[in-house]
Amino acid sequence: MRLGLILGLNHNIPERQCTDPIERQHRVRLWWAIYVFDRMYTSKFGFPLQIRDEDIHVDMPTEVASPAAEEQFSDTAYSVASIRLSQIIGQTIDKIYCRKQHAESFLQREQQLLLALQDWLKSLPEHIKLRSEDSPPPKHIVSLHLQFNQVGFLLYPRWGFALTVRSA
């Protein structure tokens, strides 16, 4: 994370500095990959956040219309879903586990985060949702939903978490 910050990956660069859309997209996706791993490990090890979301000025990953790009980039919708879930992880750490004073009560903060998780789950594209089917889902989809459930455990460590909705 620190190296990414030193390199300024947390900021968009002007198009005139990098005119190749594939290179620009690599930079964007590199930043967000660092971000996702940082939020994931921060939540698992109890570390403080290294950067606030307000200090990140990078566009979300987008599709690049090029045959070469299709070979180089993973599913954009999956990447965006991972980033959005990681943002909720960061909010959970900030609103639940930090000792700073908050304007809202603990229950209000917890409710906001629960609603954010529900919205995240509802907004998933169909190909990323867990479905009841004969074949098991791809591992990266399972991993994303396991991470979703871990955020639930961060919110409700004593009671467990049962927000996952199965679609038919």
N, C-alpha and C positions, 0 to 999 in steps of 0.2 A: 504494500500500500504506500509506504513512504517513498519508494522509488517512483511510483506512478505519480505521486504528488510533486516530487522534485522535477519530473519530466513535464509536468503540467497537463497530464492526461485528463485531469478533472475539468478541463476547459475545452470548448470547441476551438478549432483553429480556423482562421479565415480561409475560404476556398482558394484564394489566390496563392496561399502558401502550399497548398496541396490540392492540385486540380484533379488528380486521379480519384474517382469515387470509390474504387476498391481499396486503395490505401487509406482513404479517410474512414471507410467503414471498418477496416482492421483496427485503426486507432480507437474508434468508438467502442468496438466489441472488446478490445483488450482492456480498456478502462472498466467496462461493466463486468467483465469476468473477474478482475481484481476486486471490484466492489462486492460482488456476490460472495466470493470466497471470504473476504474480510468480514462481512456481516454474519456468514454462517459460522465461522470459527469464533468470532466475538461472542456470539450467543452460546456456543457450546462450552467455551472456556471461561466465560465471565469477564472478559476484558472490556474496557471502555471503548466506545466508538472512536475511530481515528479521524473521521471526517463527518461533519454534519451534512445532511442532504442539501441544505441551503447553500453550501459552498461548492456544489457540483453543478457545472454548467456545460453538460455534454448531452447531446441529443440521444434519444433512444435508438437502438439498432433499427435499421430500415432495410428493405429489400433493395438490392442493386440490380438493375436490369442489364445483365450481362451473363453470357454463358460461363465465363470464367468465374464469376461471382458465385454461381450455383454450386460449383465444385469446392469453393473455399469457405463458404459460410453455412453454419447450421441453421435450423429452423428459426426464423426471426420471431415468430409468435412464442415459441418456447423460451427464447432468450428474454423477451420482454416480460413474460410471466415470471421467470426467475428473478429478474430485477425488481419487479413490483413486489414480489413476496419478500425479497431482501430488504426493501424499503420498510415493509411492515415489521420485519425483524428489528431494524434499527429504531423504529418508533416504539416498539415494545421495550427494548433495552432502555431507551430514553425515558419513557413515560412510566414504566413499572419498576425498573431496577436501579435507576439513578436516584441519588439522595437529594436532588435539588427540589425546590418548592415548585408546585404546580398550581395554576389557577383553578383547575378542575379537581374534584375529589378523585380518590383512587378508583371508585366504582365507575365514575364517568369516563375516566381514561381507559379502564378495562373494557367498558361497553363500546367506546369508539374503536378500539382495536379489534374487538370481536366483529363489529360491523364491517371494518375494513377487510378482515379475513373472509367474511361471507361475500362481500362484493368481489373480492379477488376470485373466489371459487366460482361465482356465477358468471364472471366475465371471461373465463377460460374458453378458448376456441374448442370445438368438439374434438379435434384430434389430440388434444392434450388432457382431456378429462378421462378419469378412470371409468371404465364401463364393464358391465358383466358380459363377458363373451367367452367363447371356448378357448381362445389362445391368450396367453398372458400378455399384458401390455409391455411395451419396450421398457428397458431398465431406467432410462432417463426420465420417463414419465412417472414411474413408480418412485424414483428418487425425489422428484419434485413434490409429489404428494406426501411422501414421508417427511420432507422438510416442512410442508404445510402443517402436518400434525405436530411436528416439534414446536412450531410457533404456538400452537394451541396449548401444549404442555408448559411453555414459558408463561402463558397467560393464566393457566389453571393447574398449577403443579400438584395440588392436593386432590383434585377431583378427576383428573384425566380430561380427555377432550373428545367430543363426538360431534364434530361439525361436518365431517366428510359426507357428502351426499352422493349416492350412486345413481347414475342415470341408466335408464333402460336401453 
